[in-house]
Amino acid sequence: MNILIIGGGAIGSLFAHFLIQSGQRVTMLESNGERVEKITRDGLTIESERGVSTVRVEIFTSPQAIGKADYAILCVKSYDTERAVREVAPVLKSGTPVLTVQNGLGNVEIIAQAVGMENTLGGITAQGATDLGSGKIRHAGKGETIIGALSKESREKAVEITSLLNGAGIETALTDDVEGVLWSKALINAAINPLTAILRLRNGELLDYPETREIMRSAVEEAAAVAKTKGIQVKWPDPVAQTERVCQATASNYSSMLQDVLNHKRTEIDFINGAIVREGEALGIPVPVNKTLMLLVKAIEALNLKKNKERHHERISGKGRD
Ligand code: KPL
């Protein structure tokens, strides 16, 4: 099988690495030229408790350079989904399924608009992966991946890619309720991601303090109330307990949002707590904890952007030279 991974960050690189090791032919698409150069030169390296392993991969910045793909897996940040699918859609042959395992709400709708509902597969992954710099990833905890089709026509494709992922050691289950699964993961991300990013804690450390546990509980319960009013079936009987289990399973991981904050990058807050706040306010459901978490992360983003601009200014005016 030829599999195209769109996005060379932590999750894209982790999936690519496992699929290559299982004998699949993988091509990657990544917009950052420097990252592409490094990965082409040094390969993709995964560090985990089991040791260090490096594989070679074909990686390009331009969709025009990619060959035939039987499947595409979208692993870019949610705020890049629209740009990525717009670029890649014209070079995918019609009928190539596009699977998203991104965080956040709203991605499947954007993909379906570009490639059709019948070619869109949605899913989640609770794999804990930390980006250590171009092409180096720390695999800090295995978590379940769940995927499904948006329409009956693509169910077969979802079955096939589930078996490919399982064959690669990425433990994957199939669902008939993509929306329920996406909301279930969003509930967990709404608690873990902003709190770890604001407090600069690893996922597991959120369990060490009654205060962080209480904020997590409130964020999850608010989001679950929004989901319930929308008629969405949350997958976990006890979403708070499930969130704590994910903290444990990925205890040593830096959440993706904390990684973004530490790297002074934009975060996915608008697609996680932001989406819950928008939906909650539209339905008249109180979401004060999600709103506060969202505003704090957005304030950190604005501060980081300001610092980036100041550093850039110092560099070009020569003040930052040593
Ligand atoms: O999805 C994640 C993320 O960091 O975005 C979790 C599951 C919380 C793992 O870190």
Residues whose N, C-alpha, C, O or C-beta is under 5 A from the ligand:
A	BS01	KPL	N103 T125 A126 Q127 G128 I192 T250 N253 Y254 S255 S256 M257
